[in-house]
Amino acid sequence: MRAILLAGLLTMIVLPAQAINRYNVNTMQCRDVQTIVQQQGAAILRYPSKRVQGMTLYDRYVANSGWCEPGEWAKPGWVPTADRAKCPVRHCEDIDYWDDGHFRRF
């Protein structure tokens, strides 16, 4: 039993942390952004704000709800890319439950 516990602890120490990649999408094609998110499961996408000059906006975008925390779902959204003003992507958002226990997605 101790050997199993020790092996488990050593495995946790040796395995590298899974870092999430960051991308500036304003110079990328939409299809490339979507491919990155699908292949990696999740990525931080950064882009310049259209309302505040010099401000960079960012969020974590995911391939599907399996990459979200419990109680969240992958809501459709958009990011601006070099070729499209609104490139479709998904980001995690809290599930909005109705009083009857069902949830709604907007």
Biopython code that builds the backbone (N, CA, C, O; Angstrom):
import numpy as np
from Bio.PDB.StructureBuilder import StructureBuilder

atoms = [
    (1, "MET", "N", (0.826, -1.191, 0.000)),
    (1, "MET", "CA", (0.000, 0.000, 0.000)),
    (1, "MET", "C", (0.877, 1.265, 0.000)),
    (1, "MET", "O", (0.586, 2.226, -0.711)),
    (2, "ARG", "N", (1.931, 1.253, 0.789)),
    (2, "ARG", "CA", (2.828, 2.402, 0.831)),
    (2, "ARG", "C", (3.505, 2.631, -0.512)),
    (2, "ARG", "O", (3.723, 3.771, -0.923)),
    (3, "ALA", "N", (3.838, 1.530, -1.195)),
    (3, "ALA", "CA", (4.499, 1.651, -2.498)),
    (3, "ALA", "C", (3.583, 2.332, -3.507)),
    (3, "ALA", "O", (4.033, 3.149, -4.310)),
    (4, "ILE", "N", (2.301, 1.995, -3.464)),
    (4, "ILE", "CA", (1.335, 2.613, -4.381)),
    (4, "ILE", "C", (1.189, 4.097, -4.074)),
    (4, "ILE", "O", (1.165, 4.926, -4.983)),
    (5, "LEU", "N", (1.094, 4.425, -2.801)),
    (5, "LEU", "CA", (0.970, 5.821, -2.398)),
    (5, "LEU", "C", (2.214, 6.615, -2.798)),
    (5, "LEU", "O", (2.107, 7.726, -3.318)),
    (6, "LEU", "N", (3.379, 6.046, -2.556)),
    (6, "LEU", "CA", (4.626, 6.702, -2.920)),
    (6, "LEU", "C", (4.729, 6.893, -4.433)),
    (6, "LEU", "O", (5.161, 7.950, -4.893)),
    (7, "ALA", "N", (4.341, 5.891, -5.202)),
    (7, "ALA", "CA", (4.378, 5.994, -6.663)),
    (7, "ALA", "C", (3.426, 7.099, -7.144)),
    (7, "ALA", "O", (3.758, 7.850, -8.061)),
    (8, "GLY", "N", (2.265, 7.192, -6.534)),
    (8, "GLY", "CA", (1.312, 8.240, -6.889)),
    (8, "GLY", "C", (1.853, 9.624, -6.589)),
    (8, "GLY", "O", (1.704, 10.538, -7.400)),
    (9, "LEU", "N", (2.482, 9.789, -5.430)),
    (9, "LEU", "CA", (3.056, 11.087, -5.078)),
    (9, "LEU", "C", (4.196, 11.468, -6.009)),
    (9, "LEU", "O", (4.295, 12.622, -6.427)),
    (10, "LEU", "N", (5.049, 10.519, -6.333)),
    (10, "LEU", "CA", (6.159, 10.797, -7.248)),
    (10, "LEU", "C", (5.649, 11.164, -8.644)),
    (10, "LEU", "O", (6.217, 12.032, -9.307)),
    (11, "THR", "N", (4.594, 10.510, -9.079)),
    (11, "THR", "CA", (4.013, 10.829, -10.384)),
    (11, "THR", "C", (3.509, 12.258, -10.409)),
    (11, "THR", "O", (3.710, 12.960, -11.400)),
    (12, "MET", "N", (2.859, 12.707, -9.345)),
    (12, "MET", "CA", (2.345, 14.075, -9.296)),
    (12, "MET", "C", (3.485, 15.099, -9.304)),
    (12, "MET", "O", (3.343, 16.185, -9.867)),
    (13, "ILE", "N", (4.593, 14.758, -8.691)),
    (13, "ILE", "CA", (5.732, 15.672, -8.636)),
    (13, "ILE", "C", (6.436, 15.740, -9.990)),
    (13, "ILE", "O", (6.860, 16.817, -10.409)),
    (14, "VAL", "N", (6.564, 14.611, -10.674)),
    (14, "VAL", "CA", (7.322, 14.528, -11.914)),
    (14, "VAL", "C", (6.557, 15.096, -13.099)),
    (14, "VAL", "O", (7.168, 15.679, -13.994)),
    (15, "LEU", "N", (5.227, 14.941, -13.129)),
    (15, "LEU", "CA", (4.450, 15.414, -14.271)),
    (15, "LEU", "C", (4.485, 16.935, -14.353)),
    (15, "LEU", "O", (4.306, 17.608, -13.338)),
    (16, "PRO", "N", (4.713, 17.488, -15.542)),
    (16, "PRO", "CA", (4.729, 18.938, -15.696)),
    (16, "PRO", "C", (3.320, 19.511, -15.609)),
    (16, "PRO", "O", (2.345, 18.835, -15.934)),
    (17, "ALA", "N", (3.223, 20.737, -15.178)),
    (17, "ALA", "CA", (1.932, 21.409, -15.117)),
    (17, "ALA", "C", (1.459, 21.688, -16.547)),
    (17, "ALA", "O", (2.256, 22.015, -17.426)),
    (18, "GLN", "N", (0.180, 21.556, -16.753)),
    (18, "GLN", "CA", (-0.394, 21.826, -18.063)),
    (18, "GLN", "C", (-0.658, 23.315, -18.191)),
    (18, "GLN", "O", (-1.664, 23.811, -17.685)),
    (19, "ALA", "N", (0.220, 24.024, -18.853)),
    (19, "ALA", "CA", (0.073, 25.468, -19.044)),
    (19, "ALA", "C", (-0.859, 25.713, -20.223)),
    (19, "ALA", "O", (-0.854, 24.970, -21.205)),
    (20, "ILE", "N", (-1.650, 26.758, -20.109)),
    (20, "ILE", "CA", (-2.555, 27.115, -21.196)),
    (20, "ILE", "C", (-1.847, 28.132, -22.089)),
    (20, "ILE", "O", (-1.210, 29.066, -21.603)),
    (21, "ASN", "N", (-1.968, 27.936, -23.386)),
    (21, "ASN", "CA", (-1.305, 28.827, -24.340)),
    (21, "ASN", "C", (-2.111, 30.089, -24.568)),
    (21, "ASN", "O", (-3.337, 30.098, -24.453)),
    (22, "ARG", "N", (-1.393, 31.161, -24.894)),
    (22, "ARG", "CA", (-2.002, 32.465, -25.157)),
    (22, "ARG", "C", (-1.698, 32.892, -26.589)),
    (22, "ARG", "O", (-0.593, 32.695, -27.094)),
    (23, "TYR", "N", (-2.706, 33.480, -27.230)),
    (23, "TYR", "CA", (-2.549, 33.876, -28.623)),
    (23, "TYR", "C", (-3.125, 35.270, -28.848)),
    (23, "TYR", "O", (-4.187, 35.605, -28.322)),
    (24, "ASN", "N", (-2.413, 36.082, -29.636)),
    (24, "ASN", "CA", (-2.935, 37.361, -30.111)),
    (24, "ASN", "C", (-3.665, 37.065, -31.415)),
    (24, "ASN", "O", (-3.030, 36.774, -32.428)),
    (25, "VAL", "N", (-4.987, 37.135, -31.399)),
    (25, "VAL", "CA", (-5.772, 36.679, -32.545)),
    (25, "VAL", "C", (-5.980, 37.748, -33.614)),
    (25, "VAL", "O", (-6.473, 37.437, -34.698)),
    (26, "ASN", "N", (-5.618, 38.993, -33.337)),
    (26, "ASN", "CA", (-5.859, 40.047, -34.322)),
    (26, "ASN", "C", (-4.992, 39.893, -35.570)),
    (26, "ASN", "O", (-5.261, 40.538, -36.583)),
    (27, "THR", "N", (-3.964, 39.057, -35.520)),
    (27, "THR", "CA", (-3.124, 38.809, -36.691)),
    (27, "THR", "C", (-3.329, 37.407, -37.267)),
    (27, "THR", "O", (-2.613, 36.997, -38.180)),
    (28, "MET", "N", (-4.308, 36.673, -36.732)),
    (28, "MET", "CA", (-4.539, 35.287, -37.150)),
    (28, "MET", "C", (-5.815, 35.164, -37.968)),
    (28, "MET", "O", (-6.717, 35.995, -37.861)),
    (29, "GLN", "N", (-5.883, 34.118, -38.787)),
    (29, "GLN", "CA", (-7.089, 33.797, -39.540)),
    (29, "GLN", "C", (-8.080, 33.084, -38.606)),
    (29, "GLN", "O", (-7.666, 32.381, -37.684)),
    (30, "CYS", "N", (-9.364, 33.263, -38.842)),
    (30, "CYS", "CA", (-10.393, 32.654, -38.003)),
    (30, "CYS", "C", (-10.239, 31.133, -37.933)),
    (30, "CYS", "O", (-10.301, 30.546, -36.853)),
    (31, "ARG", "N", (-10.040, 30.509, -39.075)),
    (31, "ARG", "CA", (-9.929, 29.038, -39.085)),
    (31, "ARG", "C", (-8.743, 28.559, -38.251)),
    (31, "ARG", "O", (-8.807, 27.489, -37.646)),
    (32, "ASP", "N", (-7.653, 29.345, -38.212)),
    (32, "ASP", "CA", (-6.485, 28.976, -37.412)),
    (32, "ASP", "C", (-6.791, 29.078, -35.921)),
    (32, "ASP", "O", (-6.371, 28.225, -35.138)),
    (33, "VAL", "N", (-7.521, 30.119, -35.528)),
    (33, "VAL", "CA", (-7.930, 30.278, -34.130)),
    (33, "VAL", "C", (-8.815, 29.109, -33.713)),
    (33, "VAL", "O", (-8.607, 28.523, -32.651)),
    (34, "GLN", "N", (-9.800, 28.766, -34.540)),
    (34, "GLN", "CA", (-10.699, 27.661, -34.223)),
    (34, "GLN", "C", (-9.952, 26.335, -34.150)),
    (34, "GLN", "O", (-10.254, 25.502, -33.295)),
    (35, "THR", "N", (-8.989, 26.131, -35.028)),
    (35, "THR", "CA", (-8.193, 24.899, -35.014)),
    (35, "THR", "C", (-7.383, 24.796, -33.727)),
    (35, "THR", "O", (-7.320, 23.727, -33.119)),
    (36, "ILE", "N", (-6.772, 25.879, -33.313)),
    (36, "ILE", "CA", (-5.979, 25.889, -32.080)),
    (36, "ILE", "C", (-6.849, 25.516, -30.887)),
    (36, "ILE", "O", (-6.459, 24.675, -30.077)),
    (37, "VAL", "N", (-8.012, 26.127, -30.772)),
    (37, "VAL", "CA", (-8.896, 25.854, -29.633)),
    (37, "VAL", "C", (-9.356, 24.400, -29.670)),
    (37, "VAL", "O", (-9.387, 23.741, -28.631)),
    (38, "GLN", "N", (-9.712, 23.890, -30.843)),
    (38, "GLN", "CA", (-10.152, 22.497, -30.952)),
    (38, "GLN", "C", (-9.033, 21.518, -30.593)),
    (38, "GLN", "O", (-9.270, 20.540, -29.883)),
    (39, "GLN", "N", (-7.822, 21.774, -31.076)),
    (39, "GLN", "CA", (-6.710, 20.859, -30.824)),
    (39, "GLN", "C", (-6.233, 20.901, -29.381)),
    (39, "GLN", "O", (-5.892, 19.864, -28.812)),
    (40, "GLN", "N", (-6.205, 22.091, -28.779)),
    (40, "GLN", "CA", (-5.682, 22.227, -27.430)),
    (40, "GLN", "C", (-6.760, 22.108, -26.352)),
    (40, "GLN", "O", (-6.447, 21.916, -25.178)),
    (41, "GLY", "N", (-8.015, 22.221, -26.747)),
    (41, "GLY", "CA", (-9.107, 22.126, -25.782)),
    (41, "GLY", "C", (-9.444, 23.460, -25.144)),
    (41, "GLY", "O", (-10.616, 23.768, -24.926)),
    (42, "ALA", "N", (-8.423, 24.255, -24.841)),
    (42, "ALA", "CA", (-8.625, 25.573, -24.235)),
    (42, "ALA", "C", (-7.419, 26.446, -24.552)),
    (42, "ALA", "O", (-6.290, 25.966, -24.642)),
    (43, "ALA", "N", (-7.681, 27.735, -24.719)),
    (43, "ALA", "CA", (-6.604, 28.688, -25.003)),
    (43, "ALA", "C", (-7.046, 30.079, -24.567)),
    (43, "ALA", "O", (-8.236, 30.395, -24.567)),
    (44, "ILE", "N", (-6.077, 30.902, -24.197)),
    (44, "ILE", "CA", (-6.345, 32.308, -23.894)),
    (44, "ILE", "C", (-6.199, 33.075, -25.205)),
    (44, "ILE", "O", (-5.146, 33.040, -25.842)),
    (45, "LEU", "N", (-7.264, 33.767, -25.602)),
    (45, "LEU", "CA", (-7.232, 34.549, -26.821)),
    (45, "LEU", "C", (-7.255, 36.027, -26.461)),
    (45, "LEU", "O", (-8.119, 36.483, -25.712)),
    (46, "ARG", "N", (-6.284, 36.780, -27.010)),
    (46, "ARG", "CA", (-6.162, 38.215, -26.729)),
    (46, "ARG", "C", (-6.407, 39.005, -27.998)),
    (46, "ARG", "O", (-6.057, 38.582, -29.100)),
    (47, "TYR", "N", (-7.027, 40.181, -27.813)),
    (47, "TYR", "CA", (-7.296, 41.054, -28.949)),
    (47, "TYR", "C", (-7.500, 42.479, -28.447)),
    (47, "TYR", "O", (-7.882, 42.675, -27.293)),
    (48, "PRO", "N", (-7.252, 43.472, -29.292)),
    (48, "PRO", "CA", (-7.390, 44.867, -28.852)),
    (48, "PRO", "C", (-8.857, 45.268, -28.716)),
    (48, "PRO", "O", (-9.706, 44.845, -29.500)),
    (49, "SER", "N", (-9.133, 46.079, -27.721)),
    (49, "SER", "CA", (-10.478, 46.620, -27.519)),
    (49, "SER", "C", (-10.807, 47.600, -28.632)),
    (49, "SER", "O", (-9.948, 48.369, -29.064)),
    (50, "LYS", "N", (-12.049, 47.573, -29.093)),
    (50, "LYS", "CA", (-12.468, 48.542, -30.110)),
    (50, "LYS", "C", (-12.960, 49.831, -29.466)),
    (50, "LYS", "O", (-13.058, 50.858, -30.139)),
    (51, "ARG", "N", (-13.271, 49.792, -28.169)),
    (51, "ARG", "CA", (-13.804, 50.976, -27.484)),
    (51, "ARG", "C", (-12.743, 51.782, -26.752)),
    (51, "ARG", "O", (-12.841, 53.006, -26.669)),
    (52, "VAL", "N", (-11.727, 51.103, -26.218)),
    (52, "VAL", "CA", (-10.695, 51.795, -25.440)),
    (52, "VAL", "C", (-9.345, 51.564, -26.116)),
    (52, "VAL", "O", (-8.823, 50.449, -26.117)),
    (53, "GLN", "N", (-8.793, 52.616, -26.681)),
    (53, "GLN", "CA", (-7.525, 52.503, -27.382)),
    (53, "GLN", "C", (-6.407, 52.079, -26.436)),
    (53, "GLN", "O", (-6.274, 52.619, -25.338)),
    (54, "GLY", "N", (-5.609, 51.111, -26.869)),
    (54, "GLY", "CA", (-4.491, 50.630, -26.075)),
    (54, "GLY", "C", (-4.846, 49.541, -25.076)),
    (54, "GLY", "O", (-3.954, 48.986, -24.435)),
    (55, "MET", "N", (-6.121, 49.223, -24.930)),
    (55, "MET", "CA", (-6.546, 48.176, -23.986)),
    (55, "MET", "C", (-6.621, 46.832, -24.702)),
    (55, "MET", "O", (-7.147, 46.735, -25.810)),
    (56, "THR", "N", (-6.093, 45.804, -24.059)),
    (56, "THR", "CA", (-6.156, 44.449, -24.600)),
    (56, "THR", "C", (-7.192, 43.662, -23.818)),
    (56, "THR", "O", (-7.178, 43.645, -22.587)),
    (57, "LEU", "N", (-8.089, 43.013, -24.544)),
    (57, "LEU", "CA", (-9.095, 42.151, -23.933)),
    (57, "LEU", "C", (-8.651, 40.702, -24.097)),
    (57, "LEU", "O", (-7.934, 40.365, -25.040)),
    (58, "TYR", "N", (-9.079, 39.856, -23.181)),
    (58, "TYR", "CA", (-8.728, 38.441, -23.280)),
    (58, "TYR", "C", (-9.725, 37.614, -22.495)),
    (58, "TYR", "O", (-10.408, 38.120, -21.605)),
    (59, "ASP", "N", (-9.801, 36.336, -22.833)),
    (59, "ASP", "CA", (-10.644, 35.381, -22.113)),
    (59, "ASP", "C", (-10.137, 33.990, -22.453)),
    (59, "ASP", "O", (-9.336, 33.805, -23.369)),
    (60, "ARG", "N", (-10.613, 33.038, -21.708)),
    (60, "ARG", "CA", (-10.284, 31.635, -21.950)),
    (60, "ARG", "C", (-11.387, 31.062, -22.826)),
    (60, "ARG", "O", (-12.562, 31.101, -22.461)),
    (61, "TYR", "N", (-11.009, 30.535, -23.977)),
    (61, "TYR", "CA", (-11.964, 29.955, -24.917)),
    (61, "TYR", "C", (-11.731, 28.450, -24.984)),
    (61, "TYR", "O", (-10.599, 27.980, -24.872)),
    (62, "VAL", "N", (-12.819, 27.700, -25.167)),
    (62, "VAL", "CA", (-12.762, 26.243, -25.050)),
    (62, "VAL", "C", (-13.387, 25.554, -26.263)),
    (62, "VAL", "O", (-14.184, 26.143, -26.994)),
    (63, "ALA", "N", (-13.002, 24.281, -26.458)),
    (63, "ALA", "CA", (-13.526, 23.481, -27.555)),
    (63, "ALA", "C", (-14.963, 23.047, -27.285)),
    (63, "ALA", "O", (-15.786, 23.001, -28.199)),
    (64, "ASN", "N", (-15.262, 22.728, -26.021)),
    (64, "ASN", "CA", (-16.606, 22.270, -25.659)),
    (64, "ASN", "C", (-16.786, 22.380, -24.141)),
    (64, "ASN", "O", (-15.860, 22.769, -23.429)),
    (65, "SER", "N", (-17.966, 22.040, -23.659)),
    (65, "SER", "CA", (-18.280, 22.177, -22.233)),
    (65, "SER", "C", (-17.435, 21.284, -21.334)),
    (65, "SER", "O", (-17.332, 21.539, -20.134)),
    (66, "GLY", "N", (-16.831, 20.245, -21.896)),
    (66, "GLY", "CA", (-15.964, 19.376, -21.113)),
    (66, "GLY", "C", (-14.736, 20.100, -20.567)),
    (66, "GLY", "O", (-14.093, 19.602, -19.642)),
    (67, "TRP", "N", (-14.403, 21.251, -21.115)),
    (67, "TRP", "CA", (-13.260, 22.039, -20.664)),
    (67, "TRP", "C", (-13.663, 23.097, -19.647)),
    (67, "TRP", "O", (-12.819, 23.866, -19.185)),
    (68, "CYS", "N", (-14.931, 23.145, -19.297)),
    (68, "CYS", "CA", (-15.430, 24.114, -18.318)),
    (68, "CYS", "C", (-15.501, 23.487, -16.935)),
    (68, "CYS", "O", (-15.460, 22.265, -16.791)),
    (69, "GLU", "N", (-15.607, 24.335, -15.924)),
    (69, "GLU", "CA", (-15.765, 23.881, -14.547)),
    (69, "GLU", "C", (-17.180, 23.324, -14.347)),
    (69, "GLU", "O", (-18.084, 23.653, -15.116)),
    (70, "PRO", "N", (-17.381, 22.482, -13.321)),
    (70, "PRO", "CA", (-18.746, 22.037, -13.014)),
    (70, "PRO", "C", (-19.648, 23.253, -12.777)),
    (70, "PRO", "O", (-19.255, 24.211, -12.111)),
    (71, "GLY", "N", (-20.852, 23.198, -13.329)),
    (71, "GLY", "CA", (-21.783, 24.312, -13.201)),
    (71, "GLY", "C", (-21.632, 25.352, -14.299)),
    (71, "GLY", "O", (-22.287, 26.394, -14.264)),
    (72, "GLU", "N", (-20.761, 25.072, -15.286)),
    (72, "GLU", "CA", (-20.565, 25.976, -16.410)),
    (72, "GLU", "C", (-20.826, 25.225, -17.718)),
    (72, "GLU", "O", (-20.818, 23.994, -17.752)),
    (73, "TRP", "N", (-21.055, 25.973, -18.775)),
    (73, "TRP", "CA", (-21.205, 25.390, -20.105)),
    (73, "TRP", "C", (-20.460, 26.266, -21.111)),
    (73, "TRP", "O", (-20.130, 27.415, -20.818)),
    (74, "ALA", "N", (-20.200, 25.719, -22.293)),
    (74, "ALA", "CA", (-19.462, 26.436, -23.329)),
    (74, "ALA", "C", (-20.438, 27.281, -24.144)),
    (74, "ALA", "O", (-21.114, 26.776, -25.041)),
    (75, "LYS", "N", (-20.500, 28.550, -23.829)),
    (75, "LYS", "CA", (-21.410, 29.480, -24.488)),
    (75, "LYS", "C", (-20.759, 30.012, -25.772)),
    (75, "LYS", "O", (-19.583, 30.374, -25.765)),
    (76, "PRO", "N", (-21.516, 30.060, -26.868)),
    (76, "PRO", "CA", (-20.971, 30.636, -28.097)),
    (76, "PRO", "C", (-20.616, 32.112, -27.913)),
    (76, "PRO", "O", (-21.314, 32.856, -27.224)),
    (77, "GLY", "N", (-19.526, 32.511, -28.539)),
    (77, "GLY", "CA", (-19.083, 33.897, -28.504)),
    (77, "GLY", "C", (-18.276, 34.190, -29.751)),
    (77, "GLY", "O", (-18.223, 33.371, -30.669)),
    (78, "TRP", "N", (-17.645, 35.358, -29.789)),
    (78, "TRP", "CA", (-16.886, 35.774, -30.958)),
    (78, "TRP", "C", (-15.630, 36.512, -30.536)),
    (78, "TRP", "O", (-15.581, 37.138, -29.478)),
    (79, "VAL", "N", (-14.620, 36.427, -31.380)),
    (79, "VAL", "CA", (-13.411, 37.248, -31.241)),
    (79, "VAL", "C", (-13.085, 37.828, -32.605)),
    (79, "VAL", "O", (-13.358, 37.193, -33.624)),
    (80, "PRO", "N", (-12.502, 39.027, -32.647)),
    (80, "PRO", "CA", (-12.103, 39.595, -33.937)),
    (80, "PRO", "C", (-10.769, 38.994, -34.388)),
    (80, "PRO", "O", (-9.820, 38.913, -33.608)),
    (81, "THR", "N", (-10.707, 38.578, -35.638)),
    (81, "THR", "CA", (-9.466, 38.049, -36.202)),
    (81, "THR", "C", (-9.086, 38.898, -37.419)),
    (81, "THR", "O", (-9.813, 39.820, -37.787)),
    (82, "ALA", "N", (-7.966, 38.590, -38.030)),
    (82, "ALA", "CA", (-7.496, 39.377, -39.166)),
    (82, "ALA", "C", (-8.476, 39.330, -40.334)),
    (82, "ALA", "O", (-8.591, 40.307, -41.075)),
    (83, "ASP", "N", (-9.181, 38.217, -40.514)),
    (83, "ASP", "CA", (-10.069, 38.071, -41.664)),
    (83, "ASP", "C", (-11.557, 38.212, -41.345)),
    (83, "ASP", "O", (-12.373, 38.313, -42.261)),
    (84, "ARG", "N", (-11.926, 38.222, -40.053)),
    (84, "ARG", "CA", (-13.351, 38.308, -39.692)),
    (84, "ARG", "C", (-13.538, 39.188, -38.468)),
    (84, "ARG", "O", (-12.757, 39.130, -37.518)),
    (85, "ALA", "N", (-14.574, 39.995, -38.502)),
    (85, "ALA", "CA", (-14.890, 40.833, -37.342)),
    (85, "ALA", "C", (-15.435, 39.993, -36.195)),
    (85, "ALA", "O", (-15.254, 40.344, -35.029)),
    (86, "LYS", "N", (-16.110, 38.875, -36.520)),
    (86, "LYS", "CA", (-16.680, 37.991, -35.504)),
    (86, "LYS", "C", (-16.375, 36.541, -35.856)),
    (86, "LYS", "O", (-17.109, 35.906, -36.614)),
    (87, "CYS", "N", (-15.299, 36.032, -35.305)),
    (87, "CYS", "CA", (-14.923, 34.629, -35.485)),
    (87, "CYS", "C", (-15.576, 33.810, -34.377)),
    (87, "CYS", "O", (-15.310, 34.069, -33.203)),
    (88, "PRO", "N", (-16.430, 32.819, -34.707)),
    (88, "PRO", "CA", (-17.140, 32.052, -33.684)),
    (88, "PRO", "C", (-16.205, 31.182, -32.832)),
    (88, "PRO", "O", (-15.400, 30.412, -33.356)),
    (89, "VAL", "N", (-16.332, 31.322, -31.523)),
    (89, "VAL", "CA", (-15.606, 30.519, -30.535)),
    (89, "VAL", "C", (-16.550, 30.284, -29.351)),
    (89, "VAL", "O", (-17.682, 30.769, -29.354)),
    (90, "ARG", "N", (-16.091, 29.550, -28.350)),
    (90, "ARG", "CA", (-16.899, 29.294, -27.150)),
    (90, "ARG", "C", (-16.099, 29.649, -25.907)),
    (90, "ARG", "O", (-14.884, 29.455, -25.859)),
    (91, "HIS", "N", (-16.801, 30.175, -24.892)),
    (91, "HIS", "CA", (-16.170, 30.457, -23.607)),
    (91, "HIS", "C", (-17.073, 29.938, -22.490)),
    (91, "HIS", "O", (-18.287, 29.829, -22.666)),
    (92, "CYS", "N", (-16.484, 29.621, -21.353)),
    (92, "CYS", "CA", (-17.244, 29.050, -20.245)),
    (92, "CYS", "C", (-18.064, 30.126, -19.539)),
    (92, "CYS", "O", (-17.597, 31.242, -19.312)),
    (93, "GLU", "N", (-19.280, 29.763, -19.206)),
    (93, "GLU", "CA", (-20.163, 30.665, -18.478)),
    (93, "GLU", "C", (-21.031, 29.838, -17.536)),
    (93, "GLU", "O", (-21.361, 28.688, -17.825)),
    (94, "ASP", "N", (-21.393, 30.436, -16.415)),
    (94, "ASP", "CA", (-22.233, 29.739, -15.449)),
    (94, "ASP", "C", (-23.554, 29.313, -16.078)),
    (94, "ASP", "O", (-24.130, 30.038, -16.889)),
    (95, "ILE", "N", (-24.028, 28.125, -15.694)),
    (95, "ILE", "CA", (-25.342, 27.664, -16.131)),
    (95, "ILE", "C", (-26.395, 28.445, -15.355)),
    (95, "ILE", "O", (-26.303, 28.575, -14.135)),
    (96, "ASP", "N", (-27.387, 28.959, -16.057)),
    (96, "ASP", "CA", (-28.472, 29.722, -15.449)),
    (96, "ASP", "C", (-29.648, 28.775, -15.231)),
    (96, "ASP", "O", (-30.357, 28.437, -16.178)),
    (97, "TYR", "N", (-29.857, 28.346, -13.992)),
    (97, "TYR", "CA", (-30.914, 27.392, -13.697)),
    (97, "TYR", "C", (-32.248, 28.089, -13.485)),
    (97, "TYR", "O", (-32.319, 29.137, -12.844)),
    (98, "TRP", "N", (-33.301, 27.497, -14.031)),
    (98, "TRP", "CA", (-34.661, 27.958, -13.770)),
    (98, "TRP", "C", (-35.080, 27.396, -12.416)),
    (98, "TRP", "O", (-34.369, 26.564, -11.854)),
    (99, "ASP", "N", (-36.184, 27.820, -11.897)),
    (99, "ASP", "CA", (-36.673, 27.331, -10.606)),
    (99, "ASP", "C", (-37.013, 25.840, -10.629)),
    (99, "ASP", "O", (-36.977, 25.190, -9.585)),
    (100, "ASP", "N", (-37.343, 25.288, -11.800)),
    (100, "ASP", "CA", (-37.722, 23.872, -11.876)),
    (100, "ASP", "C", (-36.530, 22.942, -12.054)),
    (100, "ASP", "O", (-36.716, 21.741, -12.249)),
    (101, "GLY", "N", (-35.309, 23.470, -11.992)),
    (101, "GLY", "CA", (-34.117, 22.633, -12.084)),
    (101, "GLY", "C", (-33.557, 22.512, -13.492)),
    (101, "GLY", "O", (-32.433, 22.040, -13.661)),
    (102, "HIS", "N", (-34.307, 22.924, -14.507)),
    (102, "HIS", "CA", (-33.800, 22.904, -15.861)),
    (102, "HIS", "C", (-32.905, 24.115, -16.081)),
    (102, "HIS", "O", (-33.045, 25.132, -15.401)),
    (103, "PHE", "N", (-32.013, 24.005, -17.003)),
    (103, "PHE", "CA", (-31.172, 25.174, -17.259)),
    (103, "PHE", "C", (-31.443, 25.704, -18.664)),
    (103, "PHE", "O", (-31.897, 24.981, -19.551)),
    (104, "ARG", "N", (-31.155, 26.964, -18.829)),
    (104, "ARG", "CA", (-31.355, 27.611, -20.113)),
    (104, "ARG", "C", (-30.038, 28.124, -20.635)),
    (104, "ARG", "O", (-29.158, 28.515, -19.867)),
    (105, "ARG", "N", (-29.908, 28.122, -21.936)),
    (105, "ARG", "CA", (-28.701, 28.630, -22.590)),
    (105, "ARG", "C", (-29.128, 29.761, -23.501)),
    (105, "ARG", "O", (-30.050, 29.612, -24.302)),
    (106, "PHE", "N", (-28.462, 30.881, -23.375)),
    (106, "PHE", "CA", (-28.768, 32.027, -24.227)),
    (106, "PHE", "C", (-27.689, 32.203, -25.240)),
    (106, "PHE", "O", (-27.755, 33.119, -26.060)),
]
sb = StructureBuilder()
sb.init_structure("model")
sb.init_model(0)
sb.init_chain("A")
sb.init_seg("    ")
for serial, (resi, resn, name, xyz) in enumerate(atoms, 1):
    if name == "N":
        sb.init_residue(resn, " ", resi, " ")
    sb.init_atom(name, np.array(xyz, "f"), 0.0, 1.0, " ", f" {name:<3s}", serial, name[0])
structure = sb.get_structure()
